[in-house]
Amino acid sequence: MNVQIRAKEITLTPHVNDHIAAAIENFKRYHLDITTVNVMITKEKLNVNVEFDMHIAHAQPVVISHSDADLDTAIDLAINRANKALERLHDKSKDHHTSSIRDMEIAETE
């Protein structure tokens, strides 16, 4: 997975970089084939804009954008929204029409 964390008009501390990298590493728990994650943090007049651009193999890219006055709040809310979007995509990809254990026949052993 390729990861790029970029900031425009903001200096990122190592703590913020580590927090974002840990969140991206946590995205692997959804077992989606995420090929690229681009994080762009930009400073606007009064707000900070955080954008996650995630490219997933065999699916449309997932783009999450969030603005807030506080950098940490914007990052946390964008991470929460990205987790929800990836969870929805993971639930869609699962096969919900599989048979239950009760419906399976017991194979007789000889």
C-alpha positions as a Markdown table, in Angstrom:
| # | Residue | x | y | z |
|---|---|---|---|---|
| 1 | Met | 0.0 | 0.0 | 0.0 |
| 2 | Asn | 1.4 | 3.4 | -1.0 |
| 3 | Val | 0.9 | 6.1 | 1.6 |
| 4 | Gln | 1.4 | 9.8 | 1.0 |
| 5 | Ile | 0.8 | 12.4 | 3.7 |
| 6 | Arg | 1.1 | 16.0 | 2.5 |
| 7 | Ala | 0.4 | 19.3 | 4.1 |
| 8 | Lys | 0.0 | 22.7 | 2.5 |
| 9 | Glu | 0.7 | 25.8 | 4.6 |
| 10 | Ile | 0.9 | 23.7 | 7.8 |
| 11 | Thr | 3.8 | 22.1 | 9.4 |
| 12 | Leu | 3.0 | 18.6 | 10.6 |
| 13 | Thr | 4.5 | 17.3 | 13.9 |
| 14 | Pro | 5.8 | 13.8 | 14.2 |
| 15 | His | 2.9 | 13.1 | 16.5 |
| 16 | Val | 0.3 | 14.0 | 13.8 |
| 17 | Asn | 2.2 | 12.0 | 11.2 |
| 18 | Asp | 2.3 | 8.9 | 13.5 |
| 19 | His | -1.4 | 9.3 | 14.3 |
| 20 | Ile | -2.4 | 9.4 | 10.7 |
| 21 | Ala | -0.1 | 6.5 | 9.8 |
| 22 | Ala | -1.6 | 4.4 | 12.6 |
| 23 | Ala | -5.1 | 5.1 | 11.4 |
| 24 | Ile | -4.1 | 4.1 | 7.8 |
| 25 | Glu | -2.5 | 0.9 | 9.2 |
| 26 | Asn | -5.8 | 0.2 | 11.0 |
| 27 | Phe | -7.7 | 0.4 | 7.6 |
| 28 | Lys | -6.2 | -3.0 | 6.8 |
| 29 | Arg | -8.6 | -4.7 | 9.2 |
| 30 | Tyr | -11.3 | -4.4 | 6.6 |
| 31 | His | -9.4 | -6.8 | 4.3 |
| 32 | Leu | -10.0 | -4.6 | 1.2 |
| 33 | Asp | -7.2 | -4.4 | -1.4 |
| 34 | Ile | -6.3 | -0.8 | -0.7 |
| 35 | Thr | -3.6 | 0.2 | -3.1 |
| 36 | Thr | -3.0 | 3.9 | -2.4 |
| 37 | Val | -3.9 | 6.3 | 0.4 |
| 38 | Asn | -3.2 | 10.0 | -0.2 |
| 39 | Val | -3.8 | 12.4 | 2.8 |
| 40 | Met | -3.8 | 16.1 | 2.0 |
| 41 | Ile | -4.0 | 18.6 | 4.8 |
| 42 | Thr | -4.6 | 22.2 | 3.8 |
| 43 | Lys | -5.0 | 25.4 | 5.7 |
| 44 | Glu | -7.9 | 27.6 | 4.6 |
| 45 | Lys | -8.9 | 31.0 | 6.1 |
| 46 | Leu | -10.3 | 29.8 | 9.4 |
| 47 | Asn | -10.4 | 26.1 | 9.0 |
| 48 | Val | -8.1 | 23.1 | 8.3 |
| 49 | Asn | -9.3 | 20.7 | 5.6 |
| 50 | Val | -8.3 | 17.1 | 5.8 |
| 51 | Glu | -8.9 | 14.8 | 2.7 |
| 52 | Phe | -8.4 | 11.1 | 2.5 |
| 53 | Asp | -8.2 | 9.7 | -1.1 |
| 54 | Met | -8.2 | 5.9 | -0.9 |
| 55 | His | -7.8 | 3.8 | -4.1 |
| 56 | Ile | -9.2 | 0.3 | -3.7 |
| 57 | Ala | -8.6 | -2.5 | -6.3 |
| 58 | His | -11.8 | -3.5 | -8.2 |
| 59 | Ala | -13.8 | -0.6 | -6.6 |
| 60 | Gln | -14.4 | 3.1 | -7.0 |
| 61 | Pro | -12.0 | 5.4 | -5.0 |
| 62 | Val | -13.2 | 6.5 | -1.6 |
| 63 | Val | -12.7 | 10.2 | -1.0 |
| 64 | Ile | -13.3 | 11.6 | 2.5 |
| 65 | Ser | -13.0 | 15.3 | 3.2 |
| 66 | His | -13.6 | 17.2 | 6.5 |
| 67 | Ser | -13.0 | 20.7 | 7.6 |
| 68 | Asp | -12.7 | 22.0 | 11.2 |
| 69 | Ala | -11.1 | 24.9 | 13.0 |
| 70 | Asp | -8.9 | 22.5 | 15.0 |
| 71 | Leu | -6.3 | 20.3 | 13.2 |
| 72 | Asp | -6.6 | 17.3 | 15.6 |
| 73 | Thr | -10.4 | 17.4 | 15.5 |
| 74 | Ala | -10.5 | 17.5 | 11.7 |
| 75 | Ile | -8.1 | 14.6 | 11.5 |
| 76 | Asp | -10.1 | 12.5 | 14.0 |
| 77 | Leu | -13.4 | 13.1 | 12.3 |
| 78 | Ala | -12.0 | 12.4 | 8.9 |
| 79 | Ile | -10.6 | 9.1 | 10.2 |
| 80 | Asn | -13.9 | 8.2 | 11.7 |
| 81 | Arg | -15.7 | 8.9 | 8.4 |
| 82 | Ala | -13.1 | 6.9 | 6.5 |
| 83 | Asn | -13.6 | 3.9 | 8.8 |
| 84 | Lys | -17.4 | 4.1 | 8.3 |
| 85 | Ala | -17.0 | 4.2 | 4.6 |
| 86 | Leu | -14.6 | 1.3 | 4.5 |
| 87 | Glu | -16.8 | -0.7 | 6.8 |
| 88 | Arg | -19.8 | -0.1 | 4.5 |
| 89 | Leu | -17.7 | -1.2 | 1.5 |
| 90 | His | -16.5 | -4.3 | 3.3 |
| 91 | Asp | -20.1 | -5.2 | 4.2 |
| 92 | Lys | -21.1 | -4.8 | 0.6 |
| 93 | Ser | -18.3 | -7.1 | -0.6 |
| 94 | Lys | -19.2 | -9.9 | 1.8 |
| 95 | Asp | -21.5 | -12.6 | 0.5 |
| 96 | His | -24.7 | -12.3 | 2.6 |
| 97 | His | -26.4 | -15.3 | 0.9 |
| 98 | Thr | -24.2 | -18.0 | 2.2 |
| 99 | Ser | -25.9 | -20.9 | 4.0 |
| 100 | Ser | -25.8 | -21.1 | 7.8 |
| 101 | Ile | -24.2 | -23.9 | 9.7 |
| 102 | Arg | -27.6 | -25.5 | 10.5 |
| 103 | Asp | -28.3 | -25.8 | 6.8 |
| 104 | Met | -25.1 | -27.7 | 6.0 |
| 105 | Glu | -25.3 | -31.4 | 5.8 |
| 106 | Ile | -23.0 | -33.5 | 7.9 |
| 107 | Ala | -20.5 | -35.4 | 5.8 |
| 108 | Glu | -20.5 | -39.1 | 6.9 |
| 109 | Thr | -17.1 | -40.5 | 7.5 |
| 110 | Glu | -16.4 | -44.2 | 6.8 |
